[in-house]
Amino acid sequence: MFSYFDALTGSNSNEGTTRSRFDGWSLEERDPHVIQSLLSVGEWLYRHYFRVTTDGWHHIPTDGSMLIVGSHNGGMFAPDMLMFMVDWFRQFGLEHSVYGLMHPNVWMVPIYSQLTVKLGAVMAHPKMAIAALRRGAAVLVYPGGAEDLWRPHSLRHRIHFAGRKGFIKLALLERVPIVPAISSGAHDTLLILADYYKELRQLHDWGMPWLFGFDPMVFPIYLGLPWGLAIGPLPNIPLPVAIHTRICAPIVFERYGRAAAKDRDYVDACYEKVCNQMQLELDRLVEGRSGTGSASYL
């Protein structure tokens, strides 16, 4: 990840962000009209299907760019992420830009990727994140990715970022606060029994090709709709479980800039700080307690 930041610092952050339509490399495809047309569906899911409760939105800075860091839950549908987006538009309207970083594998699904681009999705790459932040936008990132989405049900109340620290380097380099977003309930919309990716990876190393030519990163077995028992990261219909989302106090670090982003020990310390703070807040949420309500510093 450092090589990306070394290459980008001092360069034009918009370079390479306008290649072709709907490929995730442009900030220009976000379409408020499309967002508005889908909000009624999102509102129905929000109010009647997932019965969302939410708090902590006063922690969102009133101006300037920020990095919103979330924990993924609930399989491929990721209902907590979708309900966060509905909440965002409810709170701030359509013109307050927020961009979500989406994994490269998802761009292999053309129709879905075209829709998500119009909702504000961009390629999960430092270049796109930096370009959005330098426009003063909010950037939403879920560092745990597929491993977080498909972690076993027994780990549903654990923050799991799989050791990925690129978001820390990004925040340090661009001098932006990290605003944690946590949720409870979304990982109960299906029952993930286990993940057999290590065994699948071993078979691949012995010569078995990946289906459709890409590494799935996870291989769960889960109980859920519509399959009953499903094997692999198949799309699912989430159960109508109530979701509680919470926006936590911003985390602001003592040091910022290129030197801080290259200091591995400091990056590690910042990463642990964010994970520990988010875990503490998630524990409070699960136990039905309120958040800390104050900023955290390192």
C-alpha positions in Angstrom: 0.0 0.0 0.0 2.9 2.4 0.7 3.9 2.4 -3.0 0.5 3.8 -3.9 0.8 6.6 -1.4 4.4 7.4 -2.5 3.2 7.6 -6.1 0.2 9.8 -5.4 1.7 12.4 -3.0 2.4 15.5 -4.9 0.5 14.3 -8.0 -2.8 15.4 -9.4 -5.4 13.4 -7.4 -7.8 13.4 -10.3 -5.4 11.8 -12.6 -6.7 8.5 -14.0 -10.2 8.9 -12.4 -12.1 9.4 -15.7 -11.3 6.3 -17.8 -14.6 4.9 -18.9 -18.2 4.9 -17.5 -19.2 2.6 -14.7 -15.8 1.1 -14.0 -15.3 2.7 -10.6 -12.5 5.1 -11.7 -14.6 8.3 -11.8 -16.2 10.5 -9.3 -18.6 11.9 -11.8 -21.1 9.0 -12.1 -22.8 9.5 -8.8 -26.4 10.4 -9.7 -28.7 12.1 -7.1 -31.7 11.5 -9.4 -31.1 7.7 -9.3 -30.6 7.9 -5.5 -33.9 9.8 -5.1 -35.7 7.2 -7.2 -34.6 4.4 -5.0 -35.0 6.1 -1.6 -38.7 5.0 -1.3 -37.6 1.4 -1.4 -34.8 2.1 1.0 -37.2 3.9 3.4 -39.6 0.9 3.3 -36.8 -1.5 4.2 -35.5 0.9 6.8 -38.8 1.4 8.6 -40.7 -1.9 8.1 -38.2 -4.7 7.3 -35.1 -4.0 9.3 -36.8 -1.6 11.7 -33.7 0.4 12.1 -32.8 2.4 15.2 -29.8 4.7 15.0 -27.9 7.2 17.1 -24.7 9.2 17.2 -25.2 11.2 14.0 -24.1 14.4 15.8 -20.6 13.0 15.7 -20.4 13.5 11.9 -18.3 16.7 11.3 -20.4 19.5 9.8 -17.9 20.3 7.1 -14.7 18.9 5.5 -13.7 15.5 4.4 -13.7 12.4 6.6 -13.1 8.7 6.5 -16.1 6.7 7.8 -14.9 3.3 8.8 -17.5 0.5 9.2 -17.6 -3.1 10.2 -19.3 -5.3 7.5 -22.1 -7.7 8.5 -24.7 -10.0 7.0 -23.3 -11.7 3.9 -23.3 -10.4 0.4 -26.4 -8.1 0.9 -24.6 -6.3 3.7 -27.9 -4.8 5.1 -26.2 -2.6 7.7 -24.2 -0.8 4.9 -27.3 -0.2 2.9 -29.2 1.1 5.9 -26.3 3.3 6.7 -26.7 4.9 3.3 -30.4 5.4 3.8 -29.6 7.0 7.1 -27.0 9.3 5.5 -29.5 10.6 3.0 -32.1 11.0 5.7 -29.7 13.1 7.7 -27.9 15.1 5.0 -30.0 15.0 1.8 -28.7 14.0 -1.6 -26.1 16.7 -2.2 -23.8 16.0 0.7 -21.4 13.7 -1.2 -20.4 10.3 0.2 -18.4 7.8 -1.8 -18.1 4.1 -0.9 -15.0 2.1 -1.7 -16.0 -1.2 -3.4 -13.8 -4.3 -3.8 -12.5 -5.0 -7.4 -14.3 -8.4 -7.5 -17.7 -6.6 -7.4 -17.0 -4.7 -10.6 -17.1 -8.0 -12.4 -20.9 -7.9 -12.1 -21.8 -5.3 -14.8 -25.4 -4.5 -14.1 -24.9 -4.3 -10.3 -21.7 -2.2 -10.6 -23.5 0.3 -12.9 -26.2 0.8 -10.3 -23.7 1.1 -7.4 -21.7 3.7 -9.3 -24.7 5.9 -9.6 -25.2 5.5 -5.8 -21.6 6.7 -5.1 -19.5 3.5 -5.3 -15.9 3.9 -6.5 -13.0 1.4 -6.9 -11.4 0.5 -3.6 -8.0 2.0 -4.5 -6.0 4.8 -2.7 -6.2 7.0 -5.8 -10.0 7.1 -5.7 -10.2 7.6 -2.0 -7.7 10.5 -2.1 -9.5 12.1 -5.0 -12.8 12.0 -3.1 -11.3 13.3 0.1 -9.6 16.2 -1.7 -13.0 17.2 -2.9 -14.2 17.5 0.7 -16.4 14.4 0.5 -16.9 11.7 3.0 -15.4 8.3 2.1 -17.0 5.1 3.4 -14.7 2.1 3.8 -15.2 -1.4 5.3 -11.6 -2.7 5.8 -12.6 -6.2 6.7 -14.1 -6.9 3.3 -15.4 -10.4 2.5 -13.8 -11.9 5.5 -15.8 -9.5 7.7 -19.1 -10.0 5.7 -18.8 -13.8 6.0 -17.3 -14.3 9.4 -19.0 -17.1 11.4 -22.1 -16.2 13.4 -20.2 -16.9 16.7 -18.0 -13.9 15.8 -20.9 -11.6 15.0 -20.1 -9.2 17.8 -16.4 -8.9 17.0 -14.6 -6.2 14.9 -12.7 -8.0 12.2 -10.5 -6.0 9.8 -8.2 -8.9 8.9 -5.2 -6.9 9.7 -5.8 -4.4 6.8 -4.3 -1.0 7.7 -4.5 0.9 4.4 -7.3 3.0 5.8 -5.0 4.2 8.6 -2.3 5.2 6.1 -4.9 7.0 4.1 -6.3 9.0 7.1 -2.7 9.9 8.1 -1.6 11.0 4.7 -4.8 13.0 4.0 -5.0 14.4 7.6 -8.7 13.5 8.0 -10.5 12.1 11.1 -11.8 8.6 11.3 -15.4 8.3 12.2 -16.3 4.8 13.2 -19.7 3.3 12.2 -20.9 0.1 14.0 -24.1 -1.9 14.0 -25.8 -4.8 15.7 -28.4 -7.2 14.2 -27.3 -7.4 10.6 -25.2 -10.5 11.2 -28.3 -12.3 12.4 -30.0 -11.9 9.0 -28.3 -15.3 8.1 -26.5 -17.9 10.1 -22.9 -18.4 9.0 -21.7 -21.8 10.3 -18.1 -21.8 9.2 -15.7 -20.6 6.6 -13.7 -23.3 4.6 -11.6 -20.9 2.5 -8.3 -22.3 3.8 -9.3 -25.8 2.6 -10.4 -24.4 -0.7 -7.2 -22.4 -1.1 -5.2 -25.6 -0.5 -7.1 -27.3 -3.3 -6.3 -24.3 -5.5 -2.6 -24.5 -4.7 -2.8 -28.1 -5.7 -4.1 -27.1 -9.2 -7.9 -26.6 -8.9 -8.8 -23.4 -10.9 -10.9 -20.7 -9.3 -14.5 -20.6 -10.6 -14.8 -17.8 -13.1 -11.2 -17.1 -12.6 -11.2 -15.0 -9.4 -10.3 -15.7 -5.8 -13.5 -15.6 -3.6 -11.4 -14.9 -0.5 -14.1 -16.7 1.6 -16.0 -20.0 1.3 -18.7 -20.0 3.9 -21.4 -22.5 4.7 -24.5 -20.8 6.0 -28.2 -21.2 6.7 -30.4 -18.6 5.1 -33.0 -17.6 2.5 -33.6 -18.7 -0.2 -31.3 -21.7 -0.2 -31.8 -23.1 3.2 -28.2 -24.5 3.4 -25.8 -22.6 1.1 -22.2 -23.4 0.3 -20.0 -20.6 -0.9 -20.5 -16.8 -0.9 -23.9 -16.9 -2.6 -26.2 -14.0 -2.5 -29.0 -14.3 0.1 -32.3 -12.8 1.1 -31.7 -11.3 4.6 -34.1 -12.2 7.4 -36.1 -9.3 8.7 -34.0 -8.7 11.8 -34.0 -5.3 13.5 -30.7 -3.4 13.0 -29.2 -0.8 15.3 -26.5 1.5 13.9 -24.3 3.9 15.8 -22.0 6.6 14.7 -19.1 7.0 17.1 -17.0 9.9 18.1 -14.3 10.8 15.6 -10.8 9.5 16.2 -8.1 12.1 15.7 -4.4 11.2 15.8 -1.5 13.3 17.1 0.6 12.9 14.0 -0.3 13.2 10.3 1.5 13.4 7.0 3.7 11.2 4.9 6.2 10.5 7.6 3.4 9.2 9.9 1.9 7.1 7.2 5.3 5.4 6.6 6.0 4.8 10.3 4.9 1.1 10.7 4.9 1.1 14.4 2.8 4.3 14.5 0.4 2.9 11.9 0.1 -0.3 13.9 -0.6 1.7 17.1 -3.3 3.7 15.3 -4.8 0.6 13.8 -5.1 -1.0 17.3 -6.5 2.2 18.7 -9.3 2.2 16.1 -10.1 -1.5 16.4 -10.1 -1.3 20.2 -12.3 1.8 20.3 -14.8 0.2 17.8 -14.9 -3.0 19.8 -15.6 -1.1 23.0 -18.4 0.8 21.3 -19.8 -2.4 19.7 -19.8 -4.1 23.2 -21.7 -1.2 24.6 -24.2 -1.3 21.7 -24.8 -5.1 22.1 -25.3 -4.6 25.9 -27.8 -1.8 25.3 -25.6 0.9 26.7 -25.0 4.4 25.2 -21.8 5.5 23.5 -18.9 7.5 24.9 -20.0 10.7 23.3 -16.5 12.2 23.1 -13.6 12.3 20.7 -10.7 9.9 21.0 -7.1 10.8 20.5 -3.8 9.0 19.9 
